[in-house]
Amino acid sequence: MNAFAALLIALCAPLAAPGDPGAAPAATPPPAATPPPAATPSPAEPDVRAVIDGIQKFYATATDLKASFTQTYTYKVYGRSQVSKGTVFFKKPRMMRWDYRAPAPKVFVADGRTLWVYEPDENQAFKRDLTSSQLPVALTFMSGEGRLEDEFDAKLLPSKDDRWRVELIPKRDEGDYKSLVLVVDRDTSEVRASTVVDPVGNTNEVVFSGVQTNTGLPENGFRFTPPAGVRVIAEGK
């Protein structure tokens, strides 16, 4: 399953730990004859740290989250896109569930220890141990354990309508993706969309709607037992 890790990164991007906004450089620029005035963010354009802090505060107060999603995977070489839709659920600590309903049913379920990917049409389920994967980096943010500045460097991109756009570059080399962009609501600091760019330029965009938080999602919704007769494939084995 070659795209497995990249897909997980995309799925968890809304709760991933965005990075340091790029603190001021350590070196001072050489003096000029007429030094330009220091750039200061206007009230309408806060620095990236303010945006990142807002994201962290929003999710720090959320014990669970539910939303509809539309995922668009675009193949750069072929210029084609594949659109999927469904519902996503997150719950502290480190639990998530993605129920795909179109174009084909599929379920991603994580209980904090094990990730399952169930494909009913293929009669198979993939199993992954979270303790040996990079996925906990994403889930720790929702759990209130993650430090945003530890994983990424970040910068603001030109804004659109009433939302901020933050580009995140991983501080450590990641073979599965090279960057991701979060679209953030200016008023609530909710992440409304995320786009992952892989090393060859393919993009995986996930757009969220109808976001609800702190609704008391039951833990049993994040458990999975393969139906009888389903082929189980343990990743890495």
Secondary structure by P-SEA (a helix, b strand, c coil): ccaaaaaaaaaacccccccccccccccccccccccccccccccccccaaaaaaaaaaaaaacccccccbbbbbbbccccbbbbbbbbbbbcccccbbbbbcccbbbbbbbcccbbbbbbccccbbbbbcccccaaaaaaaaaaccccccccbbbbbccccccbbbbbbbbccccccccbbbbbbccccccccbbbbbcccbbbbbbbbcccccccccccccccccccccbbbbcccc
